[in-house]
């Protein structure tokens, strides 16, 4: 980027890097001159409107424990790209129970690929696949823990390798940091209710 030129993408990358540099991976705290903001599962849930209770997802699918039908589902979604998932969402009607399940699975994978568990690879990551089963429990699962588990793992990798690429939902760190520093003790505004993303 040329000197003196600023773009929205450049500003976001700069914000990501600043948070990354100031993030203490051992204490889960963003430390700045203005404040020390602790990152917790509850705050991630409040920031994004995700459940912070309930059963957590496994990080991998054990294929031998799946039924034959679930094995076919696993094979179908494995390696899907964001574009393929988007096309699947657009083309799938919800007129039957099977189609509704297909739509839900495609949407769950897509939202993780582009927002909750973003990464530099074209395909969805293995951590995504356990979330496409047991759809009846999807809403009650601990999504607020599913997100930072991946993010913290990626932050540790990036710091260890001194990498400029930061994977995971860094956006949630920005939301929490803004919320905690904006609604301080002397704030004249009424504190935003969850999800803070809406504010």
C-alpha positions as CSV (number, residue, x, y, z in Angstrom):
1,X,0.0,0.0,0.0
2,X,1.4,3.4,-1.0
3,X,2.4,5.9,1.7
4,X,-0.4,8.2,2.6
5,X,-3.1,5.9,1.1
6,X,-5.7,4.5,3.5
7,X,-8.4,2.1,2.7
8,X,-11.2,0.4,4.7
9,X,-9.4,-2.9,4.3
10,X,-6.1,-1.3,5.4
11,X,-7.7,0.2,8.5
12,X,-9.3,-3.1,9.5
13,X,-6.0,-4.9,9.0
14,X,-4.3,-2.3,11.2
15,X,-7.0,-2.7,13.9
16,X,-6.6,-6.5,13.8
17,X,-2.8,-6.2,14.1
18,X,-3.1,-3.8,17.0
19,X,-5.4,-6.0,18.9
20,X,-3.2,-9.0,18.0
21,X,-0.1,-7.3,19.3
22,X,-1.8,-6.3,22.5
23,X,-3.5,-9.6,23.2
24,X,-2.1,-11.7,26.1
25,X,-2.7,-15.3,25.0
26,X,-1.9,-16.6,28.5
27,X,-4.3,-14.3,30.4
28,X,-6.9,-13.8,27.6
29,X,-6.6,-10.1,28.0
30,X,-6.3,-7.2,25.6
31,X,-3.8,-4.8,27.3
32,X,-3.7,-1.2,26.1
33,X,-2.9,2.2,27.6
34,X,-6.7,2.8,28.0
35,X,-7.7,-0.4,29.7
36,X,-7.1,-4.1,30.3
37,X,-10.0,-6.0,28.8
38,X,-10.5,-9.6,29.8
39,X,-12.0,-11.9,27.1
40,X,-14.4,-14.5,28.5
41,X,-16.8,-17.0,27.0
42,X,-19.7,-15.0,28.4
43,X,-18.6,-11.8,26.8
44,X,-18.2,-13.5,23.4
45,X,-21.7,-14.8,23.8
46,X,-23.0,-11.4,24.6
47,X,-21.0,-9.8,21.8
48,X,-22.3,-12.1,19.1
49,X,-25.6,-13.2,20.5
50,X,-24.4,-16.8,20.9
51,X,-25.2,-19.3,23.6
52,X,-22.5,-19.5,26.3
53,X,-24.0,-22.5,28.0
54,X,-24.7,-26.1,27.0
55,X,-22.6,-28.9,25.5
56,X,-19.5,-28.0,23.5
57,X,-18.7,-29.5,20.1
58,X,-15.9,-31.9,19.5
59,X,-13.0,-30.6,17.4
60,X,-13.1,-33.5,15.0
61,X,-15.6,-36.1,13.7
62,X,-15.0,-39.7,14.5
63,X,-16.3,-41.4,11.4
64,X,-16.5,-44.9,12.8
65,X,-19.1,-43.6,15.3
66,X,-21.4,-42.2,12.6
67,X,-24.3,-44.0,11.0
68,X,-24.1,-44.7,7.2
69,X,-26.4,-41.7,6.5
70,X,-24.2,-39.4,8.6
71,X,-21.1,-40.7,6.9
72,X,-22.6,-39.7,3.6
73,X,-23.4,-36.2,5.0
74,X,-19.8,-35.9,6.4
75,X,-18.3,-36.9,3.0
76,X,-20.6,-34.4,1.2
77,X,-19.6,-31.4,3.2
78,X,-15.9,-32.2,3.7
79,X,-13.8,-29.9,1.6
80,X,-16.7,-27.5,0.6
81,X,-15.7,-24.0,-0.2
82,X,-17.5,-20.8,0.9
83,X,-18.7,-20.3,-2.7
84,X,-20.0,-23.9,-3.0
85,X,-21.8,-23.5,0.3
86,X,-23.3,-20.1,-0.8
87,X,-24.6,-21.7,-4.0
88,X,-26.0,-24.6,-2.0
89,X,-27.9,-22.3,0.3
90,X,-29.3,-20.3,-2.6
91,X,-30.4,-23.4,-4.6
92,X,-31.9,-25.5,-1.7
93,X,-35.6,-25.2,-1.1
94,X,-37.0,-26.0,2.3
95,X,-40.1,-27.9,1.1
96,X,-39.1,-31.2,2.7
97,X,-37.5,-32.2,6.0
98,X,-34.3,-33.5,4.2
99,X,-34.0,-30.2,2.3
100,X,-34.4,-28.2,5.5
101,X,-31.6,-30.2,7.1
102,X,-29.4,-29.7,4.0
103,X,-30.1,-25.9,4.1
104,X,-29.3,-25.7,7.8
105,X,-26.1,-27.7,7.5
106,X,-24.9,-25.5,4.6
107,X,-25.7,-22.3,6.4
108,X,-24.0,-23.5,9.6
109,X,-20.9,-24.4,7.6
110,X,-21.0,-21.1,5.7
111,X,-21.3,-18.8,8.7
112,X,-18.4,-20.5,10.3
113,X,-16.3,-20.3,7.2
114,X,-16.8,-16.6,6.6
115,X,-17.3,-15.2,10.1
116,X,-17.0,-17.5,13.2
117,X,-14.0,-19.6,12.1
118,X,-12.4,-17.7,9.1
119,X,-9.1,-18.9,7.8
120,X,-6.9,-18.5,4.7
121,X,-7.7,-21.9,3.2
122,X,-10.4,-22.1,0.5
123,X,-12.2,-25.1,2.2
124,X,-14.0,-25.3,5.5
125,X,-11.8,-26.6,8.3
126,X,-12.3,-29.9,10.1
127,X,-13.5,-28.1,13.3
128,X,-16.6,-27.1,11.4
129,X,-17.8,-30.6,10.6
130,X,-19.0,-31.7,14.1
131,X,-21.5,-28.9,14.1
132,X,-23.6,-30.3,11.2
133,X,-25.0,-33.3,13.2
134,X,-27.7,-33.4,15.9
135,X,-29.4,-30.3,14.4
136,X,-32.0,-30.4,17.1
137,X,-29.4,-29.3,19.7
138,X,-27.8,-26.6,17.5
139,X,-29.4,-23.7,19.3
140,X,-28.5,-24.9,22.8
141,X,-24.8,-25.7,22.1
142,X,-22.0,-23.7,23.6
143,X,-21.2,-21.7,20.4
144,X,-19.5,-18.9,22.5
145,X,-16.8,-21.5,23.5
146,X,-16.6,-23.0,20.0
147,X,-15.5,-19.6,18.6
148,X,-12.6,-18.7,21.0
149,X,-11.2,-22.2,21.1
150,X,-10.3,-21.9,17.5
151,X,-9.3,-18.2,17.8
152,X,-7.0,-18.8,20.7
153,X,-5.3,-21.7,18.9
154,X,-4.8,-19.5,15.8
155,X,-3.5,-16.5,17.9
156,X,-0.9,-18.8,19.6
157,X,0.2,-20.1,16.2
158,X,0.5,-16.6,14.8
159,X,2.5,-15.3,17.7
160,X,4.8,-18.3,17.7
161,X,5.5,-18.0,14.0
162,X,5.5,-14.1,14.0
163,X,2.9,-14.3,11.3
164,X,1.0,-11.4,9.8
165,X,-2.0,-13.6,9.0
166,X,-4.5,-13.8,11.9
167,X,-7.2,-16.5,11.5
168,X,-10.3,-16.8,13.6
169,X,-13.0,-14.3,14.6
170,X,-10.8,-11.3,15.6
171,X,-13.8,-9.1,15.0
172,X,-15.3,-10.4,18.3
173,X,-12.2,-9.0,20.1
174,X,-12.8,-5.6,18.5
175,X,-16.5,-5.7,19.6
176,X,-15.7,-6.6,23.2
177,X,-12.8,-4.1,23.5
178,X,-15.0,-1.3,22.1
179,X,-17.9,-2.2,24.5
180,X,-15.7,-2.5,27.6
181,X,-13.9,0.8,26.9
182,X,-16.9,2.7,25.6
183,X,-19.3,2.0,28.4
184,X,-17.0,2.9,31.3
185,X,-17.9,4.1,34.8
186,X,-18.3,7.7,33.5
187,X,-20.3,6.8,30.4
188,X,-23.4,8.9,29.9
189,X,-24.9,6.4,27.5
190,X,-27.2,3.5,28.5
191,X,-25.2,0.3,28.1
192,X,-26.0,-1.7,25.0
193,X,-27.8,-5.0,25.6
194,X,-26.6,-8.2,24.0
195,X,-25.9,-8.9,21.3
196,X,-23.4,-6.0,21.3
197,X,-22.9,-6.6,17.6
198,X,-26.2,-5.0,16.9
199,X,-25.1,-1.8,18.7
